[in-house]
Amino acid sequence: MEEEADKTTQDAMTILIAAGEARDECRQAYEAMAAGDMAQAQEKIDAADKKIVEAHHVQTDHIQGVFRGEPQEYSLLFSHAQDTLMTIASEIVTVKNLYKVFSAMDERLKKLEETHE
């Protein structure tokens, strides 16, 4: 029992760390967009994607352990990690959508500036 709890705790912490890093990348993407640096924003979005995929893989592997016959107990920490993962995954969707909006606005402004030169 203790071994399963240790693995669950380890998986939960891995998910929380990776998801937290993804959230930080999102924050930096917002900052880059606010500064007009769309290339940097895209890099940060890509980095957030990589981190959230890493967290998701840990979660999926942990859940699939049930189907492999590995004994598992309920863990409040693991539930919290899953909640955090899904919340930050939603934040990434939002930052991607805002990136599209700001990119389109940026392109429109550039065209307007070109016509007024």
N, C-alpha and C positions, 0 to 999 in steps of 0.2 A: 504494500500500500504506500509506503513512504517513497518508494522509487517512482511510482506513478505521479504522486504529488510533486516530487522534485521536477519531473519532466514537464508537468503541466505548468508549474511556476516558471521554469526556464522558458518554455514556449510563450507564455503570457508576457514575460519581460522582453523577449525578442520582438514580439509583435508591438508592444508599447513603444519600445525604442525606435524601431523602424518607422512606425506610424508617426511618432513625434518628430522624427527627422523629416518625414514627408510634409508634415504641417509647417515646419520651419522653411522648407523649400517653397511651399505655397506663399508664405508670408513674404519671402524674398522676391517671388514672382510678382506679387502685388506692388511691392516697392519699385521694382524695375519698370513695371507698366506705368506707375505714377510718374516716374522720371522720364518716360518716353523711350526707354531702352527695351524695345520689343525682342531683340535677339537674346538679351540676357534673361528676359522673362520666359522665353521659350526654353532656354537651357534649364532654368529652375523648375519649370513645369515637367520637363523630361526627367529631371532628377527626382522630383516628387513621385512621378509615376513608377520609377524604378524601386523606390523605397516602399511604396504601398504594395507593389507586386511581391516584393520580398516578404512583407508582413502577411500578405494573403497566402502565400505558399506555406508559411509556417502554420497558419490557421488550418488550411486545407489538409496538410499532412497530419496534424493533430487530430482532426475530425475523422480522417480516413483510418486512423489507428483503431477506432471503434470497430470498423468493418474488418480490420485485420485481426480482431480478437484481443486487442490490448485493453486491459482493464483501466477504466478511468473513473474518477470521482468528479462531482460537481466542484467547480472552483469559482468563487466570486471574482478573484483576480483575472481568471481567464475570460469570464463574462465581460468584465470591464475592458479587457484588451480587445475583445471582439467589438464591443460598442465603440471604442476609440477608433479601431480600424475602419468601421463603417462610416463614422462621422467624418473622418479625414478623407476617406474615399469620396464622400459627397463634396467636401471642400475642394478637392481636386477637380471634380466635374464643374464646380462653380468657377474656379479660376480659369479653366479652359474656355468656358463660355464667355467670360469677361475678356479673355485674350482675343477671341474672335471679334467681339464688339469693338474693342479698342484698336485692333489691327485694321478693321474696316474704316473706322473713323480716321485713323492715321493716314490711310491711303487716300481717303476723300480730301483731307486737308492738304496733302502733298499735291494733289491734282489742282486744287483751288490756288495754291501758291504758285504753281507752274503757269497757270493761266493769267495771273496778275503780275508776272515778272516783266 
